[in-house]
Amino acid sequence: MTDSQLILIVDDEPINLDLLETELTGNGFGVVRAEDGRQALEMARRLGPAIVITDILMPNMDGYQLCREIYADSTLQGTPVIFYSGTYTDPEDQALALAVGGARFIPRPSDSETLLKSIADVLEEKRHGMWTLPEMALPDEPTYLSQYNQRLVAKLEKKINDLDVSRRILQEQADRAKQAEDEVRRIAFTDPLTGLPTRVSLLDALHKHTFAAALGGPGFGLLYIDVDSFREINYAIGHDKGNLLLRAIAGRIAETALEPVLEVARVGGHEFAIVVEGLSDTDGLIELADKITAAFDRPFDIDGLTVDVTVSVGIAVSPMHSDRADILLRNAAVALRDGRTARGVVAVYDPEDDPFEPGRVRLISGIRQAIRDDQLVVHYQPKILLSQGVTVGLEALIRWDHPEHGILAPEAFIGIAEQTGLVKPLGRWLFKNVLRQQKELQNEGADLEVSINMSTRNLMDSTLPDQFMEEVAVQGLDRPRVTLEITENSILKDPVQAQATLGRLSDLGVEVAIDDFGTGFSSLTHLKLLPVSELKIDRSFIMDMEGRTEDAQIVRSIIDLAHGLGLKVTAEGVEDERSLQRLISLGCDRAQGYHMARPMPIDHLRRWLRESPWAELQQ
């Protein structure tokens, strides 16, 4: 083929012209372009192309009319016209194209071989005089317009029908997604065993009460109740009777804690909580707690089996002990733990007895020194692709190699760092070291994505995307494969800023995962507005999945919801083979947990990647 074989291409979409021109010029053809039939007819008369390749639906003059005009022009009658359309592709469309004189009809998109062969065949026919106008006469104007109008009406009717079908399908998908969300919310907010509100529901109520108190409303009390030695009791009487006992315990707490109690909730396996309205003095709360512990002087009859149970109670008061819902709940639990020296204990939270309170100033200073002296380390926990049983990624977990106390988990210092603003330099340190070590692993042949937990303060930092890209450039990464893990609660402080920050990071190729999904304020709104690609199911649902059917239902609902939205699902806290196989049967995409690998420093990870049966990398 030579440049003298000039082809006129006609389409009102520039992108279609660009693609077709690239294909043709790459195969030795000369190409000229026109954006509608009228312009194409003028260029054909002036340039005399070897072939005209035209779309059908165009402004001013469509492809059908262009073909009629070419064959009505005595100077152009020997110019073959090839129709190349992605809209008009039905047999009737092709028949009309050939009826008006088309040499070929090629549906778009078409592979390069088909397109080039059609052009070569037409040129060969033209060269040997084999190609001529159709023997039948071209349709007269009224007949042509009638046929054309019929096709347009048919096309319009089909489009309307297709749109109606699409609308129904989208509505059905939206309805199913809403039902799945409602089911997840129902299961998450109502404990199926006792019928009481769950921990999620309790935190929701505490947020409202603390907010009202901050606006001048009355303070309130929180009682945290734990069944003494329940694990041993459960082992002794069996799981089924243990569930019956928990249901009876919940009933007794609810019937004992009447006015002015606002809410009774089950917050854990054998832990309950009570929100008490208007009682912000500890004396009244201690009196109520004593009443509750006394109610357990009566034994329970569980299927003819007499079971003696005692409970212990921790007390915290808002706003005295905290004006934050999660901290208040934590303080009540700390009071219970620190005050428990016997069964049936009632204890009020005391900051002086809180192990996290003494040395707070020293701890803050220590965090600064840890960043400065490089005492921080990153441990990695592998993420396994369940469909193949191979490693596809890592979760990066920061640790503090404390000179006196050894390796400290993030729970020991992240909370204080978050409150004091030190979490920002911690985040920068984590970015720098994770990206550096990711580059090292890539150079060693382990091209793995890495997930990084993102704090609320860092998420609210508008400079976060710039910091990330600076570290990417410093480490010389061509394509950093990074996922930021956030909790839904972390975006509630400023959803607009969170959306802006995550949007910029997403544009830079960073993926976003919702961590601990099912324990926060899960909503389709966040999944719709944020560039989320992954949901991570909280370990609390995975660890009890085999013993609690409701947890298995939650896991199934989350997986179905995520897949319906096109998201990946990762299960955390997989600690045994049964849980792993159950997740595989439910269609979960990925998993991590002690059953496959514990978090480990980078040197141990390198050895694990060489030796573990899970360490075969995805190809």
N, C-alpha and C positions, 0 to 999 in steps of 0.2 A: 504494500500500500504506500502511496506517495502523497505529498502535501497537495498535489493537483486535484486529488479527490476531495473536493470541498463539500462539506455537509452543513446544511442550515438546520439548527436546532431551535425549536420554538416551545416556550413554556412561560407562564406568568409567574412562576416561583423561581427566584434566583438560585436557591439551593439546588433545585433540580437541574437547572442549567449548568451550575458549577460541577455537579457530580458527573453529568453526561459529557461535558466538555473535557474533564480530566480523563475520563475513560477513552474518549475518541482520540484526543491529541496524543495520549500515551501509546496509541496503536497506529500512529502515523498519519492520521487524517487532519486536514485543515478544517477549522470550525468557525462558523459565524453564528451569532445569536440574535434572536428576536423574542420579544416579550408578549406578543399577541399576533393574531392572524393577519391583521391589516399591515403591521410593520413587516411581517415575514413575506407577504406577497410583494411588497415594494422591493425588498432585498433580493428576492428570487428573480424578479424581472431584471434587476440591475446586475446581479452577480452570476446568475445561471448555475446554481449548485448541482452537484451530481445526485444528491438525495436530500429530501426534506424529512426530518424526524420531528413530529409534532405531538403535543398534548392535545386533548380534546376540549376540556372546559377552560375557556380563556375569555377575557373581556374584548370588546370591540368586534372581534371576529374569532369564532371557535375553530377547532381543528377540522370539523366536518366541512364547514363553509370554505375554509382555506383550500382544502383538497378540491372542492368543486371549482373554485376560482382558478386554481392551477391548471386543471384539465380543460377549462373553458378558454384558457389563454393559449393561442396557437404557438407562441414562443416557448411555452413551458410544458406542453403536453408530453414531452418525453422525460419529464422529471418525476421519478417515483416518489411516492409519499408513504412513509412508515409511521403508523400511529403507535405512540408510546405513552400509555395512560395508566394511572394508578387508581382512578375513580370509576371510569367507564370500562368495566372489564367483563360484564356479563356477555353471554353468547349473542344476545340481541344487539349489544353495543358493537361487538366485533363485526356482526353481519352488516350493520349500517355503515361502519367504517369501510368495509370492502365494497359495499354497494355504491358509495360515492367515489370510488376509484382508488382506495388504498391498496398499496402493494403488499404490505404485511401489517399485522396487528401484534404488538408485543406488550403484554401486561407488565406494569411496573409495580414493585421492583423485579428486575430480572437479572439473572447471573450474567457475567461478562461474556461467557462463551455463547449463550443464546443470542445476545444482542449483536455481537460481532459476526456470528454466522449468518444472521438474517441480513445484515448489511452486505456481507460478501456475496450472498446468494443473489440479492437484488442487483448489485453491481455487475455480477457475472451475466445475469439475464439481460441487463441493459446493454452490456458490451457485445453480446452475441445476437442482439435483436430479438431476444426471446421475451422481453418484457414489453407489453403493450397495454393500452387502456382496456378496461373491461369491455367485452363484446356487447354486453347489454348497455343500453343508453343510460346516462346518468339520470337519476330521478329529477323530474321537473320540479320547479320551485314549490308549488303547492304540495306535491307528494313528499318532497324532502322535508318541508316544514312540518307537515302532519306527522311524519315518522319521528322527526326530531322532538316535536312537542310531546308525542306519546312516550318517548324514552325519558324526557325530562320529568313528566308527571309520574311515571313509574319509579324513577330514581327518587323523586321527592317523597312519594308514598313509602318507599322502602326505608329512606332515611328517617322519616317520622316514626315508622314502626320500630326501626332499630333503636332510636332514641327512647321510645316508650319502653322497650324491653330493657334497655340499659338502666333507665330510671327505676324500673321495678326491681332489677337485680341489685342496684345500689341501695335501694330502700330496704330490701330484704337483708343485705349485708349489714346495714346500719342497725336494723332491728335486732339481728343476732348479736352484734357487738354490744348493743345496749343491754340485751338480756344477760350476756356473759358478764358485763360490768356489774349489773345489779346483783347477779348471783355471787360474784366475788365479794361485793360489798356486804351482801347479806351474811355470807359465811364469815367474813372478816369482822363484822360488827356484832354478831350474835353467836354466842357459844352454843353449839348444837347439843352438847351434853347436858348443860344446866339450864339453858335458856337465858342466862344472864348476859349482859353486855360484855364484850371482850376488852382486852387491853387497849386496842385501837379505839374502841368506843369511849373508854374511860379517858384516854388522853384527849380525845375530842372534847369531852365534857369539861375536863380540867382547863383546857385552853380557854374555853368560854368563861369559866368562873374566874380564872386569873385575870382575864381581860376586863371583866366587869369590876373586879376588885381594884384594878389599876385605875379605873374611872371613878373611884370613890364608893364602890359597892361594898357590901360586908365581906369580911374575911371568911374563911371556911377551913375545916379540918379534913385530914385525910388519914384513914386507918388502913394499914397494910397488914393483912391477916395471912398467916402461914399455918398449915396443918402440921403439927409436930410429928416427926418420924413417919410421914405418910409413905415414903418409899418402902420402908420396912413393912408397914401394914399392908401395902399393895402386894408385895412379894408373898406375904403370909396368906392372904385371902384370895389372891388371884386377880387378874386384870378385869374380868367382867364384874366381879363383886366390888372391885375398887372403883369402877365407874359408878355403880349404884351408890356407893358410899359418898363419892364426891357430889353426886346429885342431892343426896340427903343433907350433906354439909351445907351446900349452897342454899337449900331451902331453910335450914335452921338459921343461918346468918341473916337471910332476907326477912324472916319472920321476927327475928330479935331486933334488928336494926330498923325501927320504924321512924316516925317523925323525930328530929328534922332531917333525916337522911335523904339525900338527893339521888344517889345512885349506888347500887351494889354491882360489882363487876368481878368476873373471873379473869385474873391477869396472868396466870401461869398454870402449870399442871395442877398444883395444889395450893395456889396462892390466890387470895381474893383482896378486894379493896372496897372501901366505903367512903363516899364523899358526904361530908356532914355540913349542912348549911348553917351559917350564923354562929357556929361554935368555933371561935378563934382563940379561946382560952384553953389551956391544956387541961385544966381540972375537969371541965365538962367532957372533954374527949376521953380522958382517962376513965371517967365514970361509965361512959358508953362502952369503952373497951373492956372494962371489968364485967359489965353486963353480958357482953358477947362471950367472954371466956367462961363465965359461970353457966351459960346456956349449954355448954358442952360437958357439964357434969353428968348429964343424962347420957347413957350409952345409946348406940344405934343398933337397930335390929335389921340386918341385911340378909334377907332370905333365910331367916331363922338363926342367923349367926350373930351373936352379941359382940359388938365392936366398941371399945372405949377409945375416944379421941380427945385430944386437947389441942388448943390453938394458941399461938402467940401473936401479939399485935404490936406493930410499930406505928408511931404517930408523928405526923408533921403538920405544920400549920402555915397557911398562906394569909398574909404575905410575910409572916415572921421568919419562916425558914426558907422561903423562895417565892418569887412571883412568876416563876416559869413552871409550866406543867410537868415537863420531863424531869426537871431537877427536884420538884416537890415529891414526885413519885419515887425518885431515886433516894431522896433523903428519908422518906418513910421506910423504905426497904433497908437502908443503912441503919436506922434506929432499931429495927427488928433484929438485924444481924449482930450489931454491936452490943445490944442489951440482952441478948439471949444467953443466959447462964443456966437456965433450967426450962422445963416445960411450962406452958401457960404464962409466959412473961408478957408484961405490958411495958413498953419503953418509948419515951419521947426523944425525938431527934435532938442531939446536942452537938453543935459544931466542934466542940472541944474533943469529942469522942470520935469524930469522923477522921478516918486514917488518911483521907485525901486533903484534909484541911491543914494540919500542922506542916510546917515547912513549905507552905505555898510560895512564899517569896523566894526561898532558896531554890525551889523547883523552877520558877520563872527564870531566875538567873542562870540555873543549870541548863535550861533549854537554849538560851543565847550562847552559852559556852559550847554546848554540844554542836551547834551549827558552825560556830567559829573554828572549833578544834576538830571537826570532822569525826565526831563520835557517833554519828548516825549511820545506820546501815540499811540496806534494802534486802528484804527476803521476798522470794518469789514462790507463788503456788501455781502449779501447772493447771491449765484448763483443757479438758479432754473433749474431743469431738466424738459423741457417743455412737454415731452411725458408723464410724471407722475405727474407734478405739485408739486414736492417735492424738498427740499434743498439737493444739492449734494456737495456744496463747498462754500468757502468764498474768497473774494479778500481782502487782507490786505493792508490798506492805512495808511501811517504814518501821524501824526499830531503833531504840536508843541503847547503845552499848555503854551503859553507865559505869563510870570508873569504880563505884562502890557497890552498886546493886546488880550489876550484870545486865543482861539483855532485858529491856523493859518493852512491853507491848504498848501500842499506841494509846490504849485506854488510860495508861498512867500519866500521859502528858498532853495528848491532843486536845482534851477538853480545856485545860488551862491555856494552851497555846491559842485556841479558838477565841477565848474570852479576852486575851491580852493583845491580840493582833500578831503574835509571833507565828501564827499559822501561815502568814504570807511568805516570810523567808523560808519556812519549812517547805512550803510548796515549791519555791524556786529551787531549793536544794534537791528536792525529789525529782523535779523535771530534769535537772542537769544530770543527775546520776543515773536515772532510769534510761534516758536517751543515750548516755555514754555506754552503758552496759548493753543496751539493745544493739548499738552499733557493733560492739565487740562480738556479740552472739551472731549477728548477721555475717561478720567476717569469718566466723568459725563454721558457717553453714546452717545455723539455726535462725531462720527468718520468721520470728514469732511476733504476733501482736502482743502489746502489753497494756493492761488496764491499770489506771491510777485513780485512787479515791480522791475526790475533790471536796474540800470543805466549803461551808456556806460563805465564809469571808472571801476565799479565793474566787468563788463563783461570782461574787458581787464586785470583783476587781476588773474594771474595764480594760486594764493593761495586760490582763492575763494572756490573750492571744498573741500580743507582741512579745511577751516574755517567752512564750512557747516557741515562736518562730526564731527568736534569737538563739535559743539553745539548740534548735534543729540545725541552724546554720553553723554554730560552733562545733557541733558534733559531726558535721558533714554527712548528715542523713539525706538520702535522695527522697525517700518516701517513708516518713515515720509512721509506723502502724500502731497508733495509740487510741485507746478508748478511755474516756473519762467517766468514772462511776459517780453518780450523784444520787442522793435520796430525794424523794418528792418534797419532804419537809424543808430541804435546803433551799428550794426555790420560792417558798411561800413568803420570805422576807421581802423580796422585790422581784416578782415574776417577770416584769418588763426587762430589768437589767439582766436577769438570768437568761432570758430568751435571747437578748442581744449578744451576750458573751458566748453562749453556746452556738448561736448562729454563725458568728465569725469563726469560731473554732471548727465548726462543721465545714465551712467553706475552705478551710485549710486542710481538710482531709481527716480531721479528728472525729471519731465516732463517739456517741453518747449512750450510756447504759443507765437505766434506773435500778439502783441497788436496793436490796431489802424490799422488793416489791411485795405487796400484800400486807405490810405492817404499818405503812404510813397512810396518807390521805390519797389513796390511789384513785386516779380519775382519768377518763379518756381525754379530758381537756388538755392535760399536760402532754399526753402522748401525741395529741394532734398538733399542738403549738410548738413543741420542742423537736429538734432533729434527732429523735431517739431511734436507735437501731437494735437495742437489746434490753430485755428485762431479766433481772436476776432474782430468783425466788429465795426468800429468806430461809436461813438454815433451820429456823424453828419449825417450819412446816415439813422440811425434809426429814429431820431427825425423828419426828413422831409419826411419820407417814404410815409405817407399818402397823403401829398400835392404835392410831386414831383415823378412822375412816373419813372424818371431816377434814383432816389435814390433806389426805389423798385427794379429796374432792376439790380443795382449794388449789392444789398443785395442778390437777387436771384442768380446772377452769382458767388458771393463769396461762397455761400452755396453749389452750384453745384460743383464748383472747389474743395472746401475742401473735400466734400464727395467723389469725384472722386479720391482723393489722400488718402482716409482713415483717414481724420482728423475730429476732433470735431469742432463745430462752436458755439461760444458764442456771443450773441448780447449785446452791452452795451447801456445804456441810454434809456431803455424802461420806458416811463413815462405815458402811458395810456393803457387801455384795447384793443383799436383798434390795436395799434402797436403790442401788445402781440399776439393777435389772428392772425394778419397777419404773424408774424414770425412763429407761429405754422403751418399755412397753407403752408409756404414756406419750411418747414422741418428743421428749425433751431433747434439745439440740446439743447442749454442752453441760459439763458437770465439773465440780472441783470439790475436794475434801480430803480428809485424812486417809480414806480408803485407797486413793490413788497416790497422793503425795501431800506431806505437810509443807508449810512454807519453809523455805531454805535459803541460805545465802548463795551468792552467785557461784562460788567455787563448788559448793555441793550440788547446785543445779547443773553445772557442766558435767559432773560425774553422773548425775541422775539421767541426763539426756543421752549419755553413752550406754547406760546399763539397764535402765528400767524398761519393762515390757510396754509401758505406756508411752515411752519416749520417742517412738517412731514418729517422725514429723510428717505432717500432711504434705503430700506432693502437689 
